[in-house]
Amino acid sequence: MMLKNLSKTDYMWKLRFLPIVLAVFLVFGAFEGMAQKRKKPSTPSSKAQEFLNTQWWLGIRGGSNFSQTTLIKSYSGLNPINYSDENLAKEYEDFVNPAFHVGLDITFYHKGFSIMSFPTFFRNNINYSSELRWSGESERDQYETSYEVKQSITFLELPVAVKYDIIGDKIRPFVMAGAFYAIAFDANKEVQIFETDYASGAPVEFDRANIKLNNKEEINNIWGVLGGVGVSFDFWNIRSIIDLQYRHSFQSAVNSETRFDENTFSSFGEVQDDYSLQNYSASLSFVFPLRYIDSQFKAL
């Protein structure tokens, strides 16, 4: 009997704590429910957006450009005796002969800002002309020599730029600025020489020479700054980019050490001035994202 009474007493004692235990679980459950409500649910779209806030892009680019020269110092292969040096000055034609460029587009993007490089084979076309006139005592004692020169220079350009997407999602206008270093890769020069003789009483014009040679040794590596605007838009996982850029170099593109070297050009009195290059270009790029989670993530 004593064992039964003890067992019953122990059972009744345990029942007294049951409401306390239930109350603790109810309070814990209430706090857990409130915490779940405050926590923002994570959806696949938000994960994709967060992932694509940082992205690498790689692709190809190409386009057309026009060059302008800024004269630093004028030179000639002739030494004037009884006339001014100004008579030997060259006349440059700016933005008249388009050239091309092609290269890669490498971009690291993070929340609207991009650091980019676009190693490019960049060709510059430069046209200029000059004229030399000799005159004696009579009208027949006249002789004219004119030079028409086409110089093409191809640089391997290594730029670094910062780009900022102004607004947009699928269509993104942007601005960019940076600097470049350009390595002289190739150069070709064509010189046409025309002469006019008045000895017969009437001017007689004839072609004296037409010279086409490689002259890479006459060209310097150059450096400068660039800036531009553009817009990018997406189709599937391909991003297309259209941009307009301006380049300004700060040193002469002509190698002064080889200017007066003996060659075919100098033998006809044709040597280059010191000039820097400015350039306007339009480019089209196609780039592809390098980071994915799965196939549902398209280009940002």
Phi, psi and omega per residue, in radians:
M1 nan -0.651 -3.120
M2 -1.186 -0.643 3.128
L3 -1.168 -0.696 3.135
K4 -1.155 -0.752 3.138
N5 -1.108 -0.641 3.136
L6 -1.178 -0.694 3.141
S7 -1.151 -0.716 3.136
K8 -1.164 -0.700 3.122
T9 -1.110 -0.727 3.140
D10 -1.127 -0.651 3.134
Y11 -1.150 -0.761 3.138
M12 -1.137 -0.580 -3.137
W13 -1.173 -0.662 3.137
K14 -1.207 -0.610 -3.129
L15 -1.124 -0.499 -3.137
R16 -1.103 -0.508 -3.103
F17 -1.538 -0.180 -3.108
L18 -1.076 -0.791 3.100
P19 -1.073 -0.603 3.135
I20 -1.143 -0.754 3.136
V21 -1.113 -0.766 3.123
L22 -1.078 -0.704 3.138
A23 -1.093 -0.709 3.117
V24 -1.077 -0.774 3.137
F25 -1.135 -0.654 3.125
L26 -1.134 -0.752 3.124
V27 -1.130 -0.747 3.127
F28 -1.089 -0.740 3.116
G29 -1.118 -0.656 3.132
A30 -1.127 -0.790 3.129
F31 -1.133 -0.641 3.118
E32 -1.128 -0.701 3.105
G33 -1.122 -0.719 3.116
M34 -1.136 -0.677 3.126
A35 -1.122 -0.694 3.120
Q36 -1.122 -0.629 3.135
K37 -1.190 -0.662 -3.103
R38 -1.289 -0.485 -3.094
K39 -1.295 2.234 -3.130
K40 -1.297 2.215 -3.132
P41 -1.154 2.522 3.121
S42 -1.727 2.102 -3.115
T43 -1.881 2.777 3.115
P44 -1.005 -0.645 -3.108
S45 -1.177 -0.679 3.124
S46 -1.205 -0.609 3.068
K47 -1.129 -0.721 3.120
A48 -1.103 -0.754 -3.136
Q49 -1.094 -0.772 -3.139
E50 -1.122 -0.682 -3.131
F51 -1.168 -0.749 -3.066
L52 -1.445 0.011 3.002
N53 -1.119 -0.357 3.048
T54 -2.174 2.192 -3.033
Q55 -2.662 2.573 2.961
W56 -1.811 2.431 3.089
W57 -2.191 2.483 3.114
L58 -2.463 2.376 3.134
G59 -2.990 -2.838 -3.103
I60 -2.087 2.737 3.134
R61 -2.522 2.725 3.093
G62 -2.885 2.906 -3.138
G63 3.000 -2.850 -3.098
S64 -2.208 2.739 -3.108
N65 -2.618 2.774 3.065
F66 -2.192 2.432 -3.081
S67 -1.934 2.681 3.056
Q68 -2.329 2.529 3.116
T69 -1.937 2.529 2.999
T70 -2.035 2.035 -3.070
L71 -1.198 2.258 3.054
I72 -1.726 -0.871 3.089
K73 -2.697 2.431 -3.090
S74 -1.616 2.473 3.099
Y75 -2.361 2.766 3.077
S76 -2.517 2.696 3.070
G77 -1.493 0.002 3.137
L78 -2.006 2.606 3.113
N79 -1.927 1.879 -3.117
P80 -1.183 2.483 3.134
I81 -1.908 -0.926 -3.067
N82 -2.060 0.480 3.083
Y83 -2.621 2.904 -3.024
S84 -1.382 2.655 3.059
D85 -1.064 -0.442 -3.105
E86 -1.105 -0.422 3.112
N87 -1.195 -0.269 -3.131
L88 -1.738 0.043 -3.078
A89 -1.130 2.540 -3.141
K90 -1.612 2.605 3.067
E91 -1.880 2.098 -3.088
Y92 -1.702 2.457 3.083
E93 -1.842 2.049 -3.074
D94 -1.754 2.458 3.019
F95 1.039 0.644 -3.116
V96 -1.989 -0.353 -3.051
N97 -2.176 1.719 -3.079
P98 -1.172 2.609 3.072
A99 -2.217 3.131 -3.076
F100 -2.161 2.862 3.007
H101 -2.583 2.633 3.139
V102 -2.641 2.506 -3.121
G103 -3.076 -2.765 -3.123
L104 -1.850 2.804 3.050
D105 -2.253 2.018 -3.113
I106 -2.132 2.110 -3.024
T107 -2.377 2.364 2.952
F108 -1.927 2.110 -3.048
Y109 -1.943 2.420 3.035
H110 -2.624 1.891 3.020
K111 0.869 0.924 3.040
G112 1.681 -0.399 3.122
F113 -1.825 2.554 3.120
S114 -2.359 2.466 2.916
I115 -1.884 2.169 -2.994
M116 -2.361 2.703 3.003
S117 -2.411 2.505 3.125
F118 -2.407 1.387 3.086
P119 -0.973 2.177 -2.954
T120 -2.446 2.410 2.903
F121 -1.442 1.932 -2.943
F122 -2.057 2.028 -3.122
R123 -1.742 2.396 3.079
N124 -2.053 2.273 3.067
N125 -1.879 2.236 -3.076
I126 -2.215 2.245 3.095
N127 -2.075 2.382 3.011
Y128 -2.664 2.857 -3.127
S129 -2.496 2.776 3.068
S130 -2.612 2.852 -3.081
E131 -2.525 2.411 3.102
L132 -2.151 2.275 -3.118
R133 -2.209 2.306 3.044
W134 -2.013 2.376 3.132
S135 -2.422 2.489 3.131
G136 -1.883 -2.567 -3.068
E137 -1.416 -0.520 -3.120
S138 -1.936 2.987 -3.138
E139 -1.165 -0.483 -3.135
R140 -1.369 -0.309 3.127
D141 -1.509 1.108 3.121
Q142 -2.366 2.534 3.135
Y143 -2.640 2.279 -3.105
E144 -2.149 2.431 3.046
T145 -2.245 2.215 3.133
S146 -2.143 2.531 -3.131
Y147 -2.074 2.318 2.989
E148 -2.135 2.095 -2.972
V149 -2.108 2.350 3.005
K150 -2.112 1.996 -3.134
Q151 -1.970 2.157 3.036
S152 -1.996 2.335 -3.132
I153 -2.236 2.233 3.072
T154 -1.916 2.126 3.089
F155 -1.872 2.573 2.859
L156 -1.609 1.795 -3.019
E157 -1.609 2.331 -3.130
L158 -2.117 1.560 -3.110
P159 -1.697 2.764 2.958
V160 -2.334 2.281 -3.067
A161 -2.492 2.747 3.033
V162 -1.939 2.302 -3.115
K163 -2.118 2.482 3.105
Y164 -2.216 2.146 3.059
D165 -1.366 2.088 -3.036
I166 -1.250 -1.010 3.141
I167 -2.547 3.017 2.938
G168 1.814 2.945 3.114
D169 -2.142 -1.286 3.096
K170 -1.424 -0.491 3.047
I171 -2.036 2.127 -2.969
R172 -2.275 1.809 2.957
P173 -1.262 2.584 -3.094
F174 -2.574 2.851 2.979
V175 -2.152 2.725 -3.098
M176 -2.630 2.723 3.080
A177 -2.710 2.605 -3.130
G178 -3.071 -2.808 -3.135
A179 -2.414 2.857 -3.130
F180 -2.513 2.692 2.943
Y181 -2.179 2.253 -3.036
A182 -2.087 2.188 -3.133
I183 -1.709 2.212 3.123
A184 -1.089 2.055 -3.074
F185 -1.812 -0.693 -3.116
D186 -2.797 2.718 3.092
A187 -2.723 2.445 3.105
N188 -2.399 2.464 -3.070
K189 -2.277 2.359 3.071
E190 -2.133 2.227 -3.134
V191 -2.155 2.147 3.033
Q192 -1.905 2.244 -3.098
I193 -2.057 2.173 3.126
F194 -2.066 2.484 3.133
E195 -2.231 2.541 3.128
T196 -2.229 2.173 -3.102
D197 -1.975 2.324 -3.123
Y198 -1.877 0.208 -3.032
A199 -1.118 -0.528 -3.111
S200 -1.430 -0.051 -3.100
G201 1.771 -0.491 3.074
A202 -2.078 2.513 -3.123
P203 -1.140 2.286 3.099
V204 -2.087 2.025 -3.107
E205 -1.782 2.437 3.101
F206 -2.602 2.727 3.106
D207 -1.440 2.145 3.130
R208 -1.531 -0.728 -3.095
A209 -2.801 2.676 3.009
N210 -2.402 1.858 -2.989
I211 -2.010 2.278 3.069
K212 -2.266 2.018 -3.112
L213 -2.515 2.739 3.002
N214 -1.373 2.321 -3.121
N215 -2.354 0.729 -3.123
K216 -1.011 -0.556 -3.105
E217 -1.146 -0.255 3.138
E218 -1.542 -0.052 -2.984
I219 -1.919 2.417 3.103
N220 -1.621 2.719 2.809
N221 -1.224 2.559 -3.099
I222 -2.315 2.906 3.054
W223 -2.489 2.836 -3.136
G224 -3.114 -2.873 -3.137
V225 -2.091 2.816 3.116
L226 -2.493 2.749 3.063
G227 -2.690 2.795 -3.123
G228 -3.032 3.058 3.065
V229 -2.337 2.820 3.122
G230 -3.071 -3.001 3.120
V231 -2.588 2.515 3.073
S232 -2.166 2.599 3.105
F233 -2.560 2.673 -2.972
D234 -1.952 2.531 2.968
F235 -2.455 2.003 -2.992
W236 0.953 -2.232 -3.135
N237 -1.739 0.299 3.123
I238 -1.875 2.260 3.063
R239 -1.861 2.201 3.079
S240 -1.783 2.383 -3.070
I241 -2.261 2.229 3.015
I242 -1.992 2.220 3.136
D243 -2.440 2.653 3.026
L244 -2.045 2.248 -3.062
Q245 -2.268 2.672 3.015
Y246 -2.150 2.319 3.112
R247 -2.068 2.467 3.135
H248 -2.377 2.026 3.116
S249 -1.646 2.736 -3.015
F250 -2.019 0.199 3.123
Q251 -2.533 2.864 -3.109
S252 -1.179 2.420 3.081
A253 -1.435 -0.083 -3.065
V254 -1.818 2.345 3.137
N255 -1.410 1.945 -3.084
S256 -1.192 -0.413 -3.094
E257 -1.262 -0.420 -3.110
T258 -1.930 0.123 -3.034
R259 -1.017 -0.780 -3.050
F260 -1.825 0.347 3.057
D261 -1.085 2.593 3.134
E262 -1.232 2.068 3.075
N263 -2.706 -3.135 -3.082
T264 -1.107 -0.670 -3.109
F265 -1.141 -0.862 -3.093
S266 -1.152 -0.486 3.119
S267 -1.161 -0.380 3.062
F268 -1.727 0.122 3.077
G269 1.516 0.251 -3.107
E270 -1.858 1.984 3.010
V271 -2.295 2.759 -3.050
Q272 -1.568 2.611 2.995
D273 -1.338 2.971 2.881
D274 -1.502 2.161 3.111
Y275 -2.577 2.625 3.022
S276 -1.788 2.844 -3.059
L277 -1.957 2.408 2.943
Q278 -2.153 2.603 -2.975
N279 -2.599 2.408 2.984
Y280 -1.958 2.330 -3.086
S281 -2.400 2.663 3.013
A282 -2.199 2.291 -3.037
S283 -2.328 2.665 3.032
L284 -2.197 2.216 -3.130
S285 -2.118 2.596 2.984
F286 -2.195 2.021 -3.073
V287 -2.160 2.749 -3.065
F288 -2.238 2.440 3.108
P289 -1.250 2.539 -3.112
L290 -1.830 -0.145 -3.119
R291 -2.019 2.256 3.133
Y292 -2.372 2.757 2.848
I293 -1.869 -0.953 3.056
D294 -2.656 -3.072 -2.999
S295 -1.218 -0.253 -3.126
Q296 -1.315 -0.276 -3.100
F297 -1.493 1.925 3.057
K298 -1.708 3.046 -3.095
A299 -1.018 2.430 -3.122
L300 -1.196 nan nan
